[in-house]
Each structure stands twice: as C-alpha cells, then as structure tokens.
Amino acid sequence: MKIKLLVSAMAMVTTLGAHAAQNYADFPVTVKDYQGDAKHSVSYTGQAARQVLHTSLKKLASKGNGQANPELKAQLMAYYQGEEAGRKILAPVSKEGFPVAQDQVDQLSKKKNLSGKTYQGVVPGWPGNMTGQEVLTFMIDKASSANKGYDPLSGLDYTQLISKFAMGAVFYNQAVDNYLDEKLEAGTKPNNQPYKKGAAYTGKEHVWDEAFGYFGAQANSLNLTAKQVYQVAKQKPEALALADLNKDGKVSLYNEMTYAHAYYAAGFDKGGKTNYLHTIVQAFVDGRQLLADAKGEALSDSQRNKLKGYADIIATNWEKVIAEAVFKYAGSTYKDLQALETLIEGNGDVGPAFRKYAKHWAEMKGFALALQTGKKNLGATGVQLNRLIGFSPVLLGNTQITGIDDKGNYIQSGSVSMKEYMLNMLKVQQLMLDTFAVEARNNDLLAEMGVLAEKLGSGASAEND
C-alpha cells in the first residue's frame, strides 16, 4: 500500500509539474508592499554556504599525518563550528574547463556554520551516548590526528564518516525534520508576512527555499538528465555548459552546482531504475509554484495540505536515497571482505584491501547513522541496523569497537568472524529492501545470502537478527 501511494504521489508531481516552472529560480516577489529592488524571491544562500563548508570539511579531514595536530584540528573546527570571515572554499574549486565563481565561503553567505544546525538527538549507532553535534566534534578530533583521515588500529575512515554523517545530521535533518515539517504549520513563518523585515520573500517561501538548498540540487536539474547532473557534480569539462545557467562562463556554487544527496540521487538514477532526483526537485518546484500562486496571501488549509503533500514526496524519496547508499556500501563491504578472505588464505598483503574495506564500511556507516536523523523514529529498524553494522569494521583478529572509555579511547572486544560479518552485510541489504523498498539496489548481493547462511550453519532462511 505504501509503495502504491508513493507511485500515485509521484504521478501527481509529474502531472502538476507540467504546468509549473522548470528551474528552481526567478519566482516572483509576492510580499505585500515590498519596497526593495529584488527581481525574484528565491534565496538559499545560507544553505549553499553550508554545502561548501561540508565539502571543505571533508577535504580537510584527509590532511592529517598520523600525529596529534592542534593546528589541523583548529582548521577543521573553523569549518564545522566557526563563523569567522576569510574561510577559503577548499572544495569544490576551479578545475581546467570548469571554473567556479566563488572561492570564499562568505561570498555565498556570512557567519554560517554547520554545528548550529546539527542533529540534537542522541546517536545510538555511535558509542558514548552522544548527540549528533558531539559525534561530529569527536570524529573531527580523531581525524586531526589520523593518517589522511584513517586510523588503521580501529579501522575507521574519518573522512568518510564525517562527510556522510554530516550530510544527514545537518542537511537531511534540517530539511525534513524542520523546514518541511513544523515550519509548514499555519502559525509558523506565515505566507502573508515577509520572512523578516525588508525581505523579498514570505515566511513560507523562504522556508521552502532553505529545504531545497539543503538537498543540494542545481537550479536547472529538471532540464538535465541524471547522468548530466552527475557530470556537473564531478566537474567534468563537458558539464560546464550544462551547469552554467546564466551563461557567464563560470559555475556559481550557489545555484549551478550539485552537492550532497542530490549527487547521490543522480548517481542512482543514471542506472535507469529510479527517478529520485527529478521526483524530489519537481516536488520542490511545484511546491514553490504553489507559494508563488498564493500571491502573498496566507495559505488556506487546502493549499497547506497540498504543500505538505509535496513535502512528503520529498522526504520519502530523500530517505530512500540514503537507504540506497546504505544498501550499495553494504554490498561493497561484503565484496571487500571476500577479497580479504582470499588474501588471508593465500598469505597475501592485506594492507591495501583492508584500507578499501575501511573506506566502504565508513561510507555505509555514515549513511546508516544519517538515516536515523530524519523526522521518523526508525524504532526496531534502527536497532537492527546498528547491531548488524556495529561501531567499527570487524578487524583482522575478529574484534570490534564496543565502546569508549572516559578518556575518549576506544574499547575493543571480541566480535563475530569476518565471514559472519559478511552475512550481516547481506542482512543490511535485506533490511533496506524490506523497510524502504530500495529500487536501484547497486551492488545487490542478496542472491548469495542463502548459500552463505548454510555455510555458517545458520540455515537457508538467513533471517535478520
């Protein structure tokens, strides 16, 4: 029933979208008695600034040399919780054939950080009973003394953990559990008043814009294929013309670049099985058109319910994008464990293979943590996911991180074997399929579940723990 309703909702977006604007840009000013000179009402510069703070933080997290580095930690914290002027954009930067317009965070928006918008709930999938903000601060501290973001003793790749969790704990959480949730209520940020004094946008218009900025799609995504949007995110020279909406020969990091979950949506969609990117962006565009059509008047209950319908489409598909990423990297981790098993049996050098395993595990784990920062309590699904994955990869001696001591050091204990952990990865894939009905299913290895379960003496059913 849930899948049928989603298909019906997607059809509604497509039908209504045919009569609406196709770019998320240039919606008219509808604020009553507006006195400024703005030509349109779209504004999500603060979210664009946070997108480049995230990409810059990820870049910086890989710069450690394996020793305590207070200077690097201070730099990392400046991109996470600082607001000071002068922070350079470390990524994305201009490449040959793909020049970008901004090189300073403040050129997008001033005094922005990530920490103030980070998920405030406790993160049960990470040891220490920490909040989202505390988890990212802890990871940043560890990254500053790791070797290129990686700690071989724990098997943790902090570059990937920080990036994937931040995308969820900041962008996803803020969008679906704030702007597209309580801020759509009648008494919050009303549509018949400016967002703030002198603003060219109403309360509801800006709330909707901010959610769009956190998704990370470029303004003209509906006019491009998923593969083309993916090329923009990768900064391919042939993608310059696709990204350059205003034809000034440069890519604005405000509304002409693809980031974060929009990039992953495009990555899954280019396989031809899904349409997450266009479904989400179309719902954003249609919702923004509804607000423009209200012409600065308070929304009726009918209009607000329709707007909430678009918000549900966005949140449901966004959640599925993250679940697809968990599914994909669980498959990658499974294949890495297979490769390690072969090397161990043949007395080969496991170093490079283990490093690859750690990277893919961190991507899976970061997305799994992110999945639990939305507006829904995943309940038993979250518990199951955290238990199957654990707090770290299973290490070569069949140990795993099980906690943190009062000095912030990891506690390791005996774990399942690597082969049993391989089965856990397939159970993770099955959980994503059963709970979220993932469709792209990249790296789908579920066909191997029965055989592996039999080898381990678990029976052919291989049910989840």
N, C-alpha and C positions, 0 to 999 in steps of 0.2 A: 504493500500500500504506500509506504514511504517513497519508494522509487517511482511509482506511478504519479504521485503528487508532484515530485520533483520534475519529472518529464513534462507534466502539464504546466508547471510554473515556467519552465524553460521555454515552452511554446508560447506562453503569454508574453515573455520578454521579446522573443523574436517578432511576434506579430505587432506589438506596440512599438518596438524599436524601428520598424519600417517607416513610421510616421514621425520619428524624432531625429534630433541632431545625431551625427555620427562621430564627431570629435568631442571629447570632453573639454570644451573650450568655448569662449565667446558667448556664454549665456548672458542674456541682458541684465542690466541693473533694474531691479524691481522695488528697491527700497523707496518708500513714500517720501517725497520732499527731499530726495538726495541732492546735496549741493556740490559734490565733488566733480572731478573730470574723468573718472573711470569710465571706460568704454564697455566693460563687462564685469560680471560679478564673481567669477571663478577665482578662488585663492586657496592654495595649499602649499605655500612656500615653506612653512614650518615643517611640514611632513617631508618635503624634498630635502630640507637641511638634515633631518634625522636619517633619511635614506643614505646620504653621503657620510654622515657620522658613522653609521653602521659599516658601510663598505670600507671606510678608512680605518675603523677599529679592527676589522678583520685583517686588513693588510698589516697593520702594526703588530697584531698579536703573533705574527710569524717571524718577528725580528729578534727574538731572544737568542742568547748564546750558551744557554745551559747553566748560567750562574746568576746569583741574585743581582738584579739590575734596577736600583731605585729610579734612575732616570727614565728607563723604558716604562716602568710602572706608572710614573707620573704622567708620561705622554699618553699611555693607554687610558688613564683615568680622566685626562683632559678631554678625550673624545667620548668618554662614557658619561661623566657627570659634570664636566666643566662647561662654562658658558662664555669664556673669555674670547675676545676678538683675536684674529690672527691665525686661527687654525687652518692649515692648508688642507685641501681635499687631496687625500692620498690615493683614492680610487673612487670612481673612475677618473683617469687623467687622459689628456690628449694622446692619441696614437697616430702614426702615419696613416693618412687617409680618413681619419676620424677625429677631427678636432672638437674639443668640448669648450663651452663658452665660459664656465666658471672654474676658478682654481682656489677660491676661499669659501669656507662654509658660510660666512656672513654675507656673501654675495647672494645667497638664497634667502637666509633669514638669520637675524641676530639673536644671540643669547639663548640658543637652543641646546638641549642635551638629550640623552637617552634615559638616564637614570630616573628622572622625574616622571617618566611615562611608562616605567617598567611594572609588570605584573606584581601586585602587592600581596597576593596569596602565598601560602606555603607550597613548596615544590616537593611533593613526596617522592618523586623519582630521583632526587639527588640527596646524598647523605647530609645529615646535620640539621634537619628540620628548619631549613632556611626559606626566606621569602625569595621571590624572583630577583629582586634587586640585590639581595645578599648573595645569591648564587652567582650572578654575573660578576659582582665585585670579587668573590672568591676565585672564580675562574680567571679573571684578569690578573690577580695577584700571582696565581700559579703560572700563567702564560708568560709573565715578565721574567721568570727565572727558568723557563723551559728552553729546550734547544729547537729553535724555529717553530715554537708553539707546541712541541711534542715532548712528552715525558715517557721514556721507554720503561721506567720502573713501574709505572701504573698503567701504561698502555693508552694514556689519554692524549688526544689531539685537541688542544685548547682552541686553536684557530677555528676549527670546525664546530666545536661545542659552543663557543661564544657566539659565532655567527648564526647558527641555526636556532639556538635558543633565543637569542635577542630578536630575531625576526618574528618569533612567536610571542615572546613575553612583552615586546613593545608594539610592533605593528599590528599583528593579528589581534592581540588582546585589546588594544586601544580601539581598533575599528569595530570589532563585533560585540565587545562587551561594554562599550561606552558610546561611541558616536552612532552606531546603528542599533543601539538598544535603548537605554534610558533617555538619551538625548533626543530621541524621536517622540517622546511623550509630549502631550499638548502644553503642559506648563513649563517646559524646558526649552530654552532658545527658540522662542516663538517666531513664526514666519512673518508676522506683521510688524516686526521691530528689527532694526539693524543689529547685527551681532554685537557691536559695540558702537559708541558714539562716533559718527562720521564714516562708518564703514559702508562700502558699496554693496554689501551682501547682507541678507537677512540671517537671523539665527539659524534656521533650518538649512538654508543654502550652504552656510559655512560648515556646519556640522557634517553635511553630506560630502562636501569637498575634502574635508580633513580625512574622512574614511577612505575616499578614493586615493588620496596621496599616500596613505599607509599601504594600500595594496601594491603600489609601485608600477602601475602600467603607464606607458606613454599616452599622451592625449589622443593620438590618432590610431590606436591599436585596432579599432574596428575596420579600418581601411587596409589593414595588412594581414597577411596570413600568420599563423603561429610560427612558422619557420622564419618568416621575415622579422617578426618581433624578437625571436631568439637570436637572430643575427645582430640586431641592434644591441641587445644586452651583451653580446660577445664583442662588440665594437669592430665588426668586420668593415673594411673599407667600402665594400659594395652596399653596406647598410646606411651610409651617410645620407643618401638621398631619401631613404625610407624614413629616417628619423627626423630630418630637418623640415619640420612643419612650416616654419616661417620663411624658409628658403634664404637664410642669411649665411649659409656655408659652414655653420657650426651647430653642434648639438647642445641644446640647453639642458642642463642637469635638473631643471625644474619640471618641464613637461614634455621633453623629447627623448627621455631615456627610460629604459626598463630596469626595474630593480626587484629584488626580494621574491615574494611569492608570485608576482606576475611573470617573472622569469621562469620559475618552476612550472607554472601553469602552461606557458608557451612550450616549455621543454616536453611536457607530457603530451600536449595537443599535437605537436608536429608528428607524432607517431600515427595520427589518423584515427585513433579510437575515442578520443574525448574532445570536448569543446569548452573546457573550463575558462580559458582566458576570455573568449568572446562572450560567453554567457555572463560572466561576472561584470565585464566592462559594459555590456549592453544594459544590464540592470542598473549600473551606476548612471549611465547616460539617460535612461528612461526615467529614473527617479529624479534626476536633476532637471529634466524637461518638465516633469510634473510640478516641481517647485517653481520653475520659471513661468509656467502657465497659471500659477496661482496669483501672479502679478502683485506680490507684496501683501496679500491678504492672509489672515490666519487660516490655517488648513482646516477643512471640515473633517469630521470623523472618517468620512468615506475616503477623502484624499490621504489622510494619515494612515489609514489601514492599507491603502494601495501602496504607499511608500514603505510601510513595514513589510509588505509582500515582496517588494524588490530587495529589501534588506535581508529577508530570509533566504532568498535565492543566492545573494552574495555570500552570506555566512555559511550556508550549506555547501556550496561549491568550493569556497575557500578552505573549509575544513577538509574536504575531500582531496584538495591539492596537497595539504600537509600529510594526510593519510597515505596518499600515493607515494610521497617521498619516503615515509617510514617503510612502506612495502618494498620500494626499489632498493633502499640501502640495506634492508634485512636480507634481500637476495644477494647483494654484493658481499655482505659479510659472510654469508653462507659459502659463497664461492671462494672467498679468501681463506676460510677455514679448511676447505677441501685442498687448496693449494698448499697450505701449511702442513696438513696431514701427509701429503705426498713427500714434501721436503724432509719432514721429520723421519719418515720411514726410510728415506734414502740417504739420511745423514747430510742433507744439503744445507746451504746457508739460508737460514730462515729470516735473517735481518730485513731485507727489502720487502719480503712477503708480509712480515708482521707489521711493518710500517704501513703498508697498504691496508691491511686488516684494521689497524687502529684508526686510520682516516675514515674508512667506510663505517666503522662502528660509531665513531663520533658524529657522523652525519645522521645516521639512524637515531642515535640517542638524542641529539639536539632537536630533531624534528619530533621525536616521541614526547620530549618534555614540552615542546611548543604546542603540541596537540592538546595538552591539558590546561592551556591558559585561555581558552575561549570562554564563552558565557555559559556553556553547558558543563555540569559536573559529569565526567565520564564514568564515575562510580566504579563498578566491577571491571569495566574495560580498562580503566586507568590502572587499577591494582594489578590486573593480569599483565598488562604491558610492562609495567615497572618490574614485576617479578621475573618475567621472561628475559628481559634485557639485563637487569641488574645495574649496579653503579659503575661498572667498568667492563672492558672485554675480559673474557676468560684468558688468563695468562698461561704461559707455557708449562708452568708447574701445576696447572689446574687450580689456581687461586683466583680470587676476585675481590675487589674492594667491597667491604661490607659496612664501613662507617668512617667517621672522622674523630680523632681524639681532641682534647681540649686545647691543643696547640695548633690545630688545623692540619695535622698529619693524617694520611690515610691509614686505615686499618684493613689488612688483607686477611682473608680466611679461605679455607678450602671450599672449592666450588664443584659444580658438575664438570664432567670431562668436556673436552673440546667437541667430541662427537655428539654428546648430549646437547651441547650448546648449539650445534648445527640444527638439531631438531627444534630447539627453541626459536631459531630464526624463521623456520618454516611455520611454526605456530604463530609468530608475529604476523607473517604474511596472511595466514588464515584469519587472524583476528581483524586485520584491516579490511579483508574481504567481507567477513560476516557482519562487522559493525558499520562500516562506511560504504560498502558496495563499490570499492575502487574498481575502475574500468580500464585504465591504461595498463596497470599491472606489469610495469617494467621489471625485468629480472624475475619473472614468475617461475618459481621452482617448486611449486606445490605438488607437482606430479611425483616428486621424489619423497614425499612425506611418508607414505605407507611403507616403502622399502626400508627407509632409514629407521623408522619406528620398529619394524620387525627385527632388524639387526641389533637394535638396542634392547630387544626383549620387551618393548612397550606395547606390543600388539599392533594390528594393522590399522586401528582406528585413529591413532595419534591425536587423541583429543587434547584440547588445551588444558593446562594446569588450572 
